[in-house]
Amino acid sequence: MSEDKISILSETFENEKTGDQVEGITIIIDGKLKSMLDIIIDKEDGYNNYTELVKDLMFAGINQYVDKYKK
């Protein structure tokens, strides 16, 4: 895997309750991404795995994007 690339796999699932098609993604944690996340996990209390950290980073990024375009 290249050091400068993030690999994301996509798959479509069916919501059992609604029948709607939803997209699920898998993020491959490797290379520079893994190194950066390892540093954050080491320095920040409360993170023991990549899942919670990636979730929080994703929401922080989305909120920053929304705030930028609300103005």
mmJSON file of the N, C-alpha and C atoms, coordinates in Angstrom:
{"data_MODEL":{"atom_site":{
"group_PDB":["ATOM","ATOM","ATOM","ATOM","ATOM","ATOM","ATOM","ATOM","ATOM","ATOM","ATOM","ATOM","ATOM","ATOM","ATOM","ATOM","ATOM","ATOM","ATOM","ATOM","ATOM","ATOM","ATOM","ATOM","ATOM","ATOM","ATOM","ATOM","ATOM","ATOM","ATOM","ATOM","ATOM","ATOM","ATOM","ATOM","ATOM","ATOM","ATOM","ATOM","ATOM","ATOM","ATOM","ATOM","ATOM","ATOM","ATOM","ATOM","ATOM","ATOM","ATOM","ATOM","ATOM","ATOM","ATOM","ATOM","ATOM","ATOM","ATOM","ATOM","ATOM","ATOM","ATOM","ATOM","ATOM","ATOM","ATOM","ATOM","ATOM","ATOM","ATOM","ATOM","ATOM","ATOM","ATOM","ATOM","ATOM","ATOM","ATOM","ATOM","ATOM","ATOM","ATOM","ATOM","ATOM","ATOM","ATOM","ATOM","ATOM","ATOM","ATOM","ATOM","ATOM","ATOM","ATOM","ATOM","ATOM","ATOM","ATOM","ATOM","ATOM","ATOM","ATOM","ATOM","ATOM","ATOM","ATOM","ATOM","ATOM","ATOM","ATOM","ATOM","ATOM","ATOM","ATOM","ATOM","ATOM","ATOM","ATOM","ATOM","ATOM","ATOM","ATOM","ATOM","ATOM","ATOM","ATOM","ATOM","ATOM","ATOM","ATOM","ATOM","ATOM","ATOM","ATOM","ATOM","ATOM","ATOM","ATOM","ATOM","ATOM","ATOM","ATOM","ATOM","ATOM","ATOM","ATOM","ATOM","ATOM","ATOM","ATOM","ATOM","ATOM","ATOM","ATOM","ATOM","ATOM","ATOM","ATOM","ATOM","ATOM","ATOM","ATOM","ATOM","ATOM","ATOM","ATOM","ATOM","ATOM","ATOM","ATOM","ATOM","ATOM","ATOM","ATOM","ATOM","ATOM","ATOM","ATOM","ATOM","ATOM","ATOM","ATOM","ATOM","ATOM","ATOM","ATOM","ATOM","ATOM","ATOM","ATOM","ATOM","ATOM","ATOM","ATOM","ATOM","ATOM","ATOM","ATOM","ATOM","ATOM","ATOM","ATOM","ATOM","ATOM","ATOM","ATOM","ATOM","ATOM","ATOM","ATOM","ATOM","ATOM"],
"id":[1,2,3,4,5,6,7,8,9,10,11,12,13,14,15,16,17,18,19,20,21,22,23,24,25,26,27,28,29,30,31,32,33,34,35,36,37,38,39,40,41,42,43,44,45,46,47,48,49,50,51,52,53,54,55,56,57,58,59,60,61,62,63,64,65,66,67,68,69,70,71,72,73,74,75,76,77,78,79,80,81,82,83,84,85,86,87,88,89,90,91,92,93,94,95,96,97,98,99,100,101,102,103,104,105,106,107,108,109,110,111,112,113,114,115,116,117,118,119,120,121,122,123,124,125,126,127,128,129,130,131,132,133,134,135,136,137,138,139,140,141,142,143,144,145,146,147,148,149,150,151,152,153,154,155,156,157,158,159,160,161,162,163,164,165,166,167,168,169,170,171,172,173,174,175,176,177,178,179,180,181,182,183,184,185,186,187,188,189,190,191,192,193,194,195,196,197,198,199,200,201,202,203,204,205,206,207,208,209,210,211,212,213],
"type_symbol":["N","C","C","N","C","C","N","C","C","N","C","C","N","C","C","N","C","C","N","C","C","N","C","C","N","C","C","N","C","C","N","C","C","N","C","C","N","C","C","N","C","C","N","C","C","N","C","C","N","C","C","N","C","C","N","C","C","N","C","C","N","C","C","N","C","C","N","C","C","N","C","C","N","C","C","N","C","C","N","C","C","N","C","C","N","C","C","N","C","C","N","C","C","N","C","C","N","C","C","N","C","C","N","C","C","N","C","C","N","C","C","N","C","C","N","C","C","N","C","C","N","C","C","N","C","C","N","C","C","N","C","C","N","C","C","N","C","C","N","C","C","N","C","C","N","C","C","N","C","C","N","C","C","N","C","C","N","C","C","N","C","C","N","C","C","N","C","C","N","C","C","N","C","C","N","C","C","N","C","C","N","C","C","N","C","C","N","C","C","N","C","C","N","C","C","N","C","C","N","C","C","N","C","C","N","C","C","N","C","C","N","C","C"],
"label_atom_id":["N","CA","C","N","CA","C","N","CA","C","N","CA","C","N","CA","C","N","CA","C","N","CA","C","N","CA","C","N","CA","C","N","CA","C","N","CA","C","N","CA","C","N","CA","C","N","CA","C","N","CA","C","N","CA","C","N","CA","C","N","CA","C","N","CA","C","N","CA","C","N","CA","C","N","CA","C","N","CA","C","N","CA","C","N","CA","C","N","CA","C","N","CA","C","N","CA","C","N","CA","C","N","CA","C","N","CA","C","N","CA","C","N","CA","C","N","CA","C","N","CA","C","N","CA","C","N","CA","C","N","CA","C","N","CA","C","N","CA","C","N","CA","C","N","CA","C","N","CA","C","N","CA","C","N","CA","C","N","CA","C","N","CA","C","N","CA","C","N","CA","C","N","CA","C","N","CA","C","N","CA","C","N","CA","C","N","CA","C","N","CA","C","N","CA","C","N","CA","C","N","CA","C","N","CA","C","N","CA","C","N","CA","C","N","CA","C","N","CA","C","N","CA","C","N","CA","C","N","CA","C","N","CA","C","N","CA","C","N","CA","C","N","CA","C","N","CA","C"],
"label_alt_id":[null,null,null,null,null,null,null,null,null,null,null,null,null,null,null,null,null,null,null,null,null,null,null,null,null,null,null,null,null,null,null,null,null,null,null,null,null,null,null,null,null,null,null,null,null,null,null,null,null,null,null,null,null,null,null,null,null,null,null,null,null,null,null,null,null,null,null,null,null,null,null,null,null,null,null,null,null,null,null,null,null,null,null,null,null,null,null,null,null,null,null,null,null,null,null,null,null,null,null,null,null,null,null,null,null,null,null,null,null,null,null,null,null,null,null,null,null,null,null,null,null,null,null,null,null,null,null,null,null,null,null,null,null,null,null,null,null,null,null,null,null,null,null,null,null,null,null,null,null,null,null,null,null,null,null,null,null,null,null,null,null,null,null,null,null,null,null,null,null,null,null,null,null,null,null,null,null,null,null,null,null,null,null,null,null,null,null,null,null,null,null,null,null,null,null,null,null,null,null,null,null,null,null,null,null,null,null,null,null,null,null,null,null],
"label_comp_id":["MET","MET","MET","SER","SER","SER","GLU","GLU","GLU","ASP","ASP","ASP","LYS","LYS","LYS","ILE","ILE","ILE","SER","SER","SER","ILE","ILE","ILE","LEU","LEU","LEU","SER","SER","SER","GLU","GLU","GLU","THR","THR","THR","PHE","PHE","PHE","GLU","GLU","GLU","ASN","ASN","ASN","GLU","GLU","GLU","LYS","LYS","LYS","THR","THR","THR","GLY","GLY","GLY","ASP","ASP","ASP","GLN","GLN","GLN","VAL","VAL","VAL","GLU","GLU","GLU","GLY","GLY","GLY","ILE","ILE","ILE","THR","THR","THR","ILE","ILE","ILE","ILE","ILE","ILE","ILE","ILE","ILE","ASP","ASP","ASP","GLY","GLY","GLY","LYS","LYS","LYS","LEU","LEU","LEU","LYS","LYS","LYS","SER","SER","SER","MET","MET","MET","LEU","LEU","LEU","ASP","ASP","ASP","ILE","ILE","ILE","ILE","ILE","ILE","ILE","ILE","ILE","ASP","ASP","ASP","LYS","LYS","LYS","GLU","GLU","GLU","ASP","ASP","ASP","GLY","GLY","GLY","TYR","TYR","TYR","ASN","ASN","ASN","ASN","ASN","ASN","TYR","TYR","TYR","THR","THR","THR","GLU","GLU","GLU","LEU","LEU","LEU","VAL","VAL","VAL","LYS","LYS","LYS","ASP","ASP","ASP","LEU","LEU","LEU","MET","MET","MET","PHE","PHE","PHE","ALA","ALA","ALA","GLY","GLY","GLY","ILE","ILE","ILE","ASN","ASN","ASN","GLN","GLN","GLN","TYR","TYR","TYR","VAL","VAL","VAL","ASP","ASP","ASP","LYS","LYS","LYS","TYR","TYR","TYR","LYS","LYS","LYS","LYS","LYS","LYS"],
"label_asym_id":["A","A","A","A","A","A","A","A","A","A","A","A","A","A","A","A","A","A","A","A","A","A","A","A","A","A","A","A","A","A","A","A","A","A","A","A","A","A","A","A","A","A","A","A","A","A","A","A","A","A","A","A","A","A","A","A","A","A","A","A","A","A","A","A","A","A","A","A","A","A","A","A","A","A","A","A","A","A","A","A","A","A","A","A","A","A","A","A","A","A","A","A","A","A","A","A","A","A","A","A","A","A","A","A","A","A","A","A","A","A","A","A","A","A","A","A","A","A","A","A","A","A","A","A","A","A","A","A","A","A","A","A","A","A","A","A","A","A","A","A","A","A","A","A","A","A","A","A","A","A","A","A","A","A","A","A","A","A","A","A","A","A","A","A","A","A","A","A","A","A","A","A","A","A","A","A","A","A","A","A","A","A","A","A","A","A","A","A","A","A","A","A","A","A","A","A","A","A","A","A","A","A","A","A","A","A","A","A","A","A","A","A","A"],
"label_entity_id":["1","1","1","1","1","1","1","1","1","1","1","1","1","1","1","1","1","1","1","1","1","1","1","1","1","1","1","1","1","1","1","1","1","1","1","1","1","1","1","1","1","1","1","1","1","1","1","1","1","1","1","1","1","1","1","1","1","1","1","1","1","1","1","1","1","1","1","1","1","1","1","1","1","1","1","1","1","1","1","1","1","1","1","1","1","1","1","1","1","1","1","1","1","1","1","1","1","1","1","1","1","1","1","1","1","1","1","1","1","1","1","1","1","1","1","1","1","1","1","1","1","1","1","1","1","1","1","1","1","1","1","1","1","1","1","1","1","1","1","1","1","1","1","1","1","1","1","1","1","1","1","1","1","1","1","1","1","1","1","1","1","1","1","1","1","1","1","1","1","1","1","1","1","1","1","1","1","1","1","1","1","1","1","1","1","1","1","1","1","1","1","1","1","1","1","1","1","1","1","1","1","1","1","1","1","1","1","1","1","1","1","1","1"],
"label_seq_id":[1,1,1,2,2,2,3,3,3,4,4,4,5,5,5,6,6,6,7,7,7,8,8,8,9,9,9,10,10,10,11,11,11,12,12,12,13,13,13,14,14,14,15,15,15,16,16,16,17,17,17,18,18,18,19,19,19,20,20,20,21,21,21,22,22,22,23,23,23,24,24,24,25,25,25,26,26,26,27,27,27,28,28,28,29,29,29,30,30,30,31,31,31,32,32,32,33,33,33,34,34,34,35,35,35,36,36,36,37,37,37,38,38,38,39,39,39,40,40,40,41,41,41,42,42,42,43,43,43,44,44,44,45,45,45,46,46,46,47,47,47,48,48,48,49,49,49,50,50,50,51,51,51,52,52,52,53,53,53,54,54,54,55,55,55,56,56,56,57,57,57,58,58,58,59,59,59,60,60,60,61,61,61,62,62,62,63,63,63,64,64,64,65,65,65,66,66,66,67,67,67,68,68,68,69,69,69,70,70,70,71,71,71],
"pdbx_PDB_ins_code":[null,null,null,null,null,null,null,null,null,null,null,null,null,null,null,null,null,null,null,null,null,null,null,null,null,null,null,null,null,null,null,null,null,null,null,null,null,null,null,null,null,null,null,null,null,null,null,null,null,null,null,null,null,null,null,null,null,null,null,null,null,null,null,null,null,null,null,null,null,null,null,null,null,null,null,null,null,null,null,null,null,null,null,null,null,null,null,null,null,null,null,null,null,null,null,null,null,null,null,null,null,null,null,null,null,null,null,null,null,null,null,null,null,null,null,null,null,null,null,null,null,null,null,null,null,null,null,null,null,null,null,null,null,null,null,null,null,null,null,null,null,null,null,null,null,null,null,null,null,null,null,null,null,null,null,null,null,null,null,null,null,null,null,null,null,null,null,null,null,null,null,null,null,null,null,null,null,null,null,null,null,null,null,null,null,null,null,null,null,null,null,null,null,null,null,null,null,null,null,null,null,null,null,null,null,null,null,null,null,null,null,null,null],
"Cartn_x":[0.845,0.0,0.893,0.579,1.35,1.258,2.357,2.392,1.474,1.221,0.476,-0.979,-1.5,-2.841,-3.677,-4.952,-5.903,-6.794,-6.924,-7.775,-9.127,-10.178,-11.541,-12.317,-12.894,-13.693,-15.163,-15.97,-17.39,-18.221,-19.305,-20.228,-21.647,-22.605,-23.998,-24.726,-25.509,-26.293,-27.755,-28.639,-30.054,-30.475,-31.114,-31.661,-32.846,-32.758,-33.791,-35.154,-35.177,-36.446,-37.121,-36.325,-36.91,-36.76,-35.83,-35.558,-34.664,-34.305,-33.433,-32.023,-31.39,-29.993,-29.126,-28.152,-27.237,-25.81,-24.921,-23.525,-22.747,-21.98,-21.071,-19.654,-18.774,-17.391,-16.444,-15.309,-14.219,-13.004,-12.39,-11.194,-10.002,-9.019,-7.819,-6.847,-6.53,-5.623,-4.218,-3.391,-2.04,-1.191,0.084,0.992,0.973,1.001,1.035,-0.214,-1.372,-2.607,-2.473,-1.977,-1.788,-0.819,0.272,1.26,0.651,-0.125,-0.757,-1.775,-2.581,-3.584,-2.932,-1.826,-1.095,-0.592,-0.108,0.362,-0.789,-1.935,-3.095,-3.549,-3.632,-4.053,-3.091,-1.794,-0.777,-0.887,-1.228,-1.225,-2.583,-3.67,-5.008,-5.581,-6.073,-6.754,-8.11,-8.558,-9.899,-9.966,-8.846,-8.85,-7.999,-8.665,-7.967,-7.916,-8.671,-8.7,-8.961,-8.821,-8.985,-10.443,-11.371,-12.774,-13.314,-13.169,-13.681,-12.942,-11.637,-10.851,-11.26,-11.387,-11.784,-13.182,-14.079,-15.437,-15.384,-14.624,-14.532,-13.872,-12.819,-12.155,-13.088,-13.873,-14.805,-15.863,-16.451,-17.455,-16.846,-15.619,-14.957,-14.747,-14.328,-14.119,-15.421,-16.459,-17.765,-18.281,-18.163,-18.617,-17.84,-16.554,-15.727,-16.176,-16.462,-16.924,-18.271,-19.19,-20.523,-20.399,-19.592,-19.407,-18.832,-17.943,-17.322,-18.364,-19.331,-20.303,-21.607,-21.751,-22.921,-22.835,-21.641,-21.419,-21.922],
"Cartn_y":[-1.165,0.0,1.231,2.21,3.443,4.227,4.903,5.706,6.922,7.446,8.69,8.481,7.304,6.994,6.417,6.762,6.145,5.227,3.991,3.051,2.957,3.155,3.053,2.127,1.096,0.146,0.454,0.281,0.597,-0.631,-0.796,-1.897,-1.416,-1.9,-1.511,-2.581,-2.125,-3.012,-2.594,-3.507,-3.185,-3.034,-1.898,-1.679,-2.629,-3.526,-4.547,-3.964,-2.832,-2.238,-1.464,-0.721,0.157,-0.368,-1.288,-1.775,-0.837,0.31,1.274,0.705,1.097,0.747,1.768,1.299,2.169,1.762,2.741,2.465,2.26,1.188,0.93,1.073,1.6,1.75,1.096,0.665,0.139,1.013,1.535,2.36,1.507,1.401,0.627,1.522,1.153,1.921,1.374,2.11,1.648,2.854,2.662,3.697,4.948,6.127,7.399,7.615,7.169,7.309,6.59,5.36,4.586,5.298,5.805,6.51,7.726,8.508,9.699,9.321,8.316,7.904,7.315,6.58,6.027,7.142,8.248,9.386,9.976,10.168,10.736,9.808,8.516,7.543,7.575,7.711,7.748,9.01,10.141,11.432,11.808,11.284,11.644,10.544,10.946,9.981,9.646,8.424,8.042,7.267,7.192,6.433,5.176,4.03,2.75,2.036,2.574,1.927,2.971,2.561,3.471,3.848,2.986,3.208,4.488,4.641,5.835,7.084,6.974,8.127,8.582,7.651,8.012,8.613,8.062,8.618,10.069,10.34,11.7,12.648,12.191,13.028,13.331,12.347,12.543,13.59,13.473,14.449,15.844,15.924,17.228,17.86,17.057,17.567,17.997,17.225,17.568,18.857,18.971,20.186,21.405,21.257,22.362,22.771,21.816,22.074,22.795,22.317,22.932,24.356,24.564,25.921,26.863,26.371,27.191,27.701,26.844,27.208,27.771,27.847,28.476,29.994,30.504,31.959,32.641],
"Cartn_z":[0.0,0.0,0.0,-0.783,-0.874,0.427,0.779,1.996,1.913,0.716,0.563,0.176,0.371,-0.109,1.024,1.028,1.951,1.12,1.549,0.83,1.524,0.746,1.262,0.337,0.897,0.137,0.38,-0.64,-0.552,-0.901,-0.179,-0.446,-0.161,-0.917,-0.73,0.071,1.039,1.888,1.818,2.182,2.242,3.689,4.001,5.325,5.49,6.459,6.633,6.988,7.668,8.088,6.959,6.181,5.167,3.745,3.54,2.196,1.392,1.974,1.289,1.133,0.054,-0.153,0.571,1.349,2.068,1.746,1.782,1.473,2.766,2.806,3.918,3.41,4.255,3.832,4.83,4.322,5.124,4.849,5.894,5.756,6.17,5.274,5.562,6.326,7.565,8.41,8.207,7.415,7.092,6.709,6.614,6.138,7.001,6.353,7.075,7.91,7.405,8.179,9.512,9.492,10.726,11.66,11.109,11.935,12.616,11.867,12.443,13.516,13.24,14.218,15.463,15.287,16.434,17.346,16.762,17.555,18.361,17.716,18.413,19.533,19.267,20.288,21.47,21.178,22.233,23.087,22.467,23.173,23.784,23.254,23.731,24.62,25.781,26.643,26.043,26.24,25.823,24.509,23.793,22.537,22.698,22.53,22.612,21.271,20.289,18.981,17.903,16.67,15.546,15.303,15.636,15.315,15.932,17.23,17.901,17.439,17.241,16.807,15.412,14.481,13.114,13.116,13.923,14.023,14.49,15.558,16.084,15.089,14.41,13.408,12.242,11.86,10.757,11.115,12.303,12.723,12.883,13.403,13.544,12.173,11.21,9.86,9.204,9.377,8.803,9.434,10.758,11.438,10.97,10.766,10.269,8.868,8.035,6.676,6.689,7.524,7.622,8.126,9.167,9.7,8.651,7.836,6.785,5.791,5.456,4.433,4.992,6.318,6.931,6.865,6.73,6.759,5.525],
"occupancy":[1.0,1.0,1.0,1.0,1.0,1.0,1.0,1.0,1.0,1.0,1.0,1.0,1.0,1.0,1.0,1.0,1.0,1.0,1.0,1.0,1.0,1.0,1.0,1.0,1.0,1.0,1.0,1.0,1.0,1.0,1.0,1.0,1.0,1.0,1.0,1.0,1.0,1.0,1.0,1.0,1.0,1.0,1.0,1.0,1.0,1.0,1.0,1.0,1.0,1.0,1.0,1.0,1.0,1.0,1.0,1.0,1.0,1.0,1.0,1.0,1.0,1.0,1.0,1.0,1.0,1.0,1.0,1.0,1.0,1.0,1.0,1.0,1.0,1.0,1.0,1.0,1.0,1.0,1.0,1.0,1.0,1.0,1.0,1.0,1.0,1.0,1.0,1.0,1.0,1.0,1.0,1.0,1.0,1.0,1.0,1.0,1.0,1.0,1.0,1.0,1.0,1.0,1.0,1.0,1.0,1.0,1.0,1.0,1.0,1.0,1.0,1.0,1.0,1.0,1.0,1.0,1.0,1.0,1.0,1.0,1.0,1.0,1.0,1.0,1.0,1.0,1.0,1.0,1.0,1.0,1.0,1.0,1.0,1.0,1.0,1.0,1.0,1.0,1.0,1.0,1.0,1.0,1.0,1.0,1.0,1.0,1.0,1.0,1.0,1.0,1.0,1.0,1.0,1.0,1.0,1.0,1.0,1.0,1.0,1.0,1.0,1.0,1.0,1.0,1.0,1.0,1.0,1.0,1.0,1.0,1.0,1.0,1.0,1.0,1.0,1.0,1.0,1.0,1.0,1.0,1.0,1.0,1.0,1.0,1.0,1.0,1.0,1.0,1.0,1.0,1.0,1.0,1.0,1.0,1.0,1.0,1.0,1.0,1.0,1.0,1.0,1.0,1.0,1.0,1.0,1.0,1.0,1.0,1.0,1.0,1.0,1.0,1.0],
"B_iso_or_equiv":[0.0,0.0,0.0,0.0,0.0,0.0,0.0,0.0,0.0,0.0,0.0,0.0,0.0,0.0,0.0,0.0,0.0,0.0,0.0,0.0,0.0,0.0,0.0,0.0,0.0,0.0,0.0,0.0,0.0,0.0,0.0,0.0,0.0,0.0,0.0,0.0,0.0,0.0,0.0,0.0,0.0,0.0,0.0,0.0,0.0,0.0,0.0,0.0,0.0,0.0,0.0,0.0,0.0,0.0,0.0,0.0,0.0,0.0,0.0,0.0,0.0,0.0,0.0,0.0,0.0,0.0,0.0,0.0,0.0,0.0,0.0,0.0,0.0,0.0,0.0,0.0,0.0,0.0,0.0,0.0,0.0,0.0,0.0,0.0,0.0,0.0,0.0,0.0,0.0,0.0,0.0,0.0,0.0,0.0,0.0,0.0,0.0,0.0,0.0,0.0,0.0,0.0,0.0,0.0,0.0,0.0,0.0,0.0,0.0,0.0,0.0,0.0,0.0,0.0,0.0,0.0,0.0,0.0,0.0,0.0,0.0,0.0,0.0,0.0,0.0,0.0,0.0,0.0,0.0,0.0,0.0,0.0,0.0,0.0,0.0,0.0,0.0,0.0,0.0,0.0,0.0,0.0,0.0,0.0,0.0,0.0,0.0,0.0,0.0,0.0,0.0,0.0,0.0,0.0,0.0,0.0,0.0,0.0,0.0,0.0,0.0,0.0,0.0,0.0,0.0,0.0,0.0,0.0,0.0,0.0,0.0,0.0,0.0,0.0,0.0,0.0,0.0,0.0,0.0,0.0,0.0,0.0,0.0,0.0,0.0,0.0,0.0,0.0,0.0,0.0,0.0,0.0,0.0,0.0,0.0,0.0,0.0,0.0,0.0,0.0,0.0,0.0,0.0,0.0,0.0,0.0,0.0,0.0,0.0,0.0,0.0,0.0,0.0],
"pdbx_formal_charge":[null,null,null,null,null,null,null,null,null,null,null,null,null,null,null,null,null,null,null,null,null,null,null,null,null,null,null,null,null,null,null,null,null,null,null,null,null,null,null,null,null,null,null,null,null,null,null,null,null,null,null,null,null,null,null,null,null,null,null,null,null,null,null,null,null,null,null,null,null,null,null,null,null,null,null,null,null,null,null,null,null,null,null,null,null,null,null,null,null,null,null,null,null,null,null,null,null,null,null,null,null,null,null,null,null,null,null,null,null,null,null,null,null,null,null,null,null,null,null,null,null,null,null,null,null,null,null,null,null,null,null,null,null,null,null,null,null,null,null,null,null,null,null,null,null,null,null,null,null,null,null,null,null,null,null,null,null,null,null,null,null,null,null,null,null,null,null,null,null,null,null,null,null,null,null,null,null,null,null,null,null,null,null,null,null,null,null,null,null,null,null,null,null,null,null,null,null,null,null,null,null,null,null,null,null,null,null,null,null,null,null,null,null],
"auth_seq_id":[1,1,1,2,2,2,3,3,3,4,4,4,5,5,5,6,6,6,7,7,7,8,8,8,9,9,9,10,10,10,11,11,11,12,12,12,13,13,13,14,14,14,15,15,15,16,16,16,17,17,17,18,18,18,19,19,19,20,20,20,21,21,21,22,22,22,23,23,23,24,24,24,25,25,25,26,26,26,27,27,27,28,28,28,29,29,29,30,30,30,31,31,31,32,32,32,33,33,33,34,34,34,35,35,35,36,36,36,37,37,37,38,38,38,39,39,39,40,40,40,41,41,41,42,42,42,43,43,43,44,44,44,45,45,45,46,46,46,47,47,47,48,48,48,49,49,49,50,50,50,51,51,51,52,52,52,53,53,53,54,54,54,55,55,55,56,56,56,57,57,57,58,58,58,59,59,59,60,60,60,61,61,61,62,62,62,63,63,63,64,64,64,65,65,65,66,66,66,67,67,67,68,68,68,69,69,69,70,70,70,71,71,71],
"auth_comp_id":["MET","MET","MET","SER","SER","SER","GLU","GLU","GLU","ASP","ASP","ASP","LYS","LYS","LYS","ILE","ILE","ILE","SER","SER","SER","ILE","ILE","ILE","LEU","LEU","LEU","SER","SER","SER","GLU","GLU","GLU","THR","THR","THR","PHE","PHE","PHE","GLU","GLU","GLU","ASN","ASN","ASN","GLU","GLU","GLU","LYS","LYS","LYS","THR","THR","THR","GLY","GLY","GLY","ASP","ASP","ASP","GLN","GLN","GLN","VAL","VAL","VAL","GLU","GLU","GLU","GLY","GLY","GLY","ILE","ILE","ILE","THR","THR","THR","ILE","ILE","ILE","ILE","ILE","ILE","ILE","ILE","ILE","ASP","ASP","ASP","GLY","GLY","GLY","LYS","LYS","LYS","LEU","LEU","LEU","LYS","LYS","LYS","SER","SER","SER","MET","MET","MET","LEU","LEU","LEU","ASP","ASP","ASP","ILE","ILE","ILE","ILE","ILE","ILE","ILE","ILE","ILE","ASP","ASP","ASP","LYS","LYS","LYS","GLU","GLU","GLU","ASP","ASP","ASP","GLY","GLY","GLY","TYR","TYR","TYR","ASN","ASN","ASN","ASN","ASN","ASN","TYR","TYR","TYR","THR","THR","THR","GLU","GLU","GLU","LEU","LEU","LEU","VAL","VAL","VAL","LYS","LYS","LYS","ASP","ASP","ASP","LEU","LEU","LEU","MET","MET","MET","PHE","PHE","PHE","ALA","ALA","ALA","GLY","GLY","GLY","ILE","ILE","ILE","ASN","ASN","ASN","GLN","GLN","GLN","TYR","TYR","TYR","VAL","VAL","VAL","ASP","ASP","ASP","LYS","LYS","LYS","TYR","TYR","TYR","LYS","LYS","LYS","LYS","LYS","LYS"],
"auth_asym_id":["A","A","A","A","A","A","A","A","A","A","A","A","A","A","A","A","A","A","A","A","A","A","A","A","A","A","A","A","A","A","A","A","A","A","A","A","A","A","A","A","A","A","A","A","A","A","A","A","A","A","A","A","A","A","A","A","A","A","A","A","A","A","A","A","A","A","A","A","A","A","A","A","A","A","A","A","A","A","A","A","A","A","A","A","A","A","A","A","A","A","A","A","A","A","A","A","A","A","A","A","A","A","A","A","A","A","A","A","A","A","A","A","A","A","A","A","A","A","A","A","A","A","A","A","A","A","A","A","A","A","A","A","A","A","A","A","A","A","A","A","A","A","A","A","A","A","A","A","A","A","A","A","A","A","A","A","A","A","A","A","A","A","A","A","A","A","A","A","A","A","A","A","A","A","A","A","A","A","A","A","A","A","A","A","A","A","A","A","A","A","A","A","A","A","A","A","A","A","A","A","A","A","A","A","A","A","A","A","A","A","A","A","A"],
"auth_atom_id":["N","CA","C","N","CA","C","N","CA","C","N","CA","C","N","CA","C","N","CA","C","N","CA","C","N","CA","C","N","CA","C","N","CA","C","N","CA","C","N","CA","C","N","CA","C","N","CA","C","N","CA","C","N","CA","C","N","CA","C","N","CA","C","N","CA","C","N","CA","C","N","CA","C","N","CA","C","N","CA","C","N","CA","C","N","CA","C","N","CA","C","N","CA","C","N","CA","C","N","CA","C","N","CA","C","N","CA","C","N","CA","C","N","CA","C","N","CA","C","N","CA","C","N","CA","C","N","CA","C","N","CA","C","N","CA","C","N","CA","C","N","CA","C","N","CA","C","N","CA","C","N","CA","C","N","CA","C","N","CA","C","N","CA","C","N","CA","C","N","CA","C","N","CA","C","N","CA","C","N","CA","C","N","CA","C","N","CA","C","N","CA","C","N","CA","C","N","CA","C","N","CA","C","N","CA","C","N","CA","C","N","CA","C","N","CA","C","N","CA","C","N","CA","C","N","CA","C","N","CA","C","N","CA","C","N","CA","C","N","CA","C","N","CA","C","N","CA","C"],
"pdbx_PDB_model_num":[1,1,1,1,1,1,1,1,1,1,1,1,1,1,1,1,1,1,1,1,1,1,1,1,1,1,1,1,1,1,1,1,1,1,1,1,1,1,1,1,1,1,1,1,1,1,1,1,1,1,1,1,1,1,1,1,1,1,1,1,1,1,1,1,1,1,1,1,1,1,1,1,1,1,1,1,1,1,1,1,1,1,1,1,1,1,1,1,1,1,1,1,1,1,1,1,1,1,1,1,1,1,1,1,1,1,1,1,1,1,1,1,1,1,1,1,1,1,1,1,1,1,1,1,1,1,1,1,1,1,1,1,1,1,1,1,1,1,1,1,1,1,1,1,1,1,1,1,1,1,1,1,1,1,1,1,1,1,1,1,1,1,1,1,1,1,1,1,1,1,1,1,1,1,1,1,1,1,1,1,1,1,1,1,1,1,1,1,1,1,1,1,1,1,1,1,1,1,1,1,1,1,1,1,1,1,1,1,1,1,1,1,1]
}}}
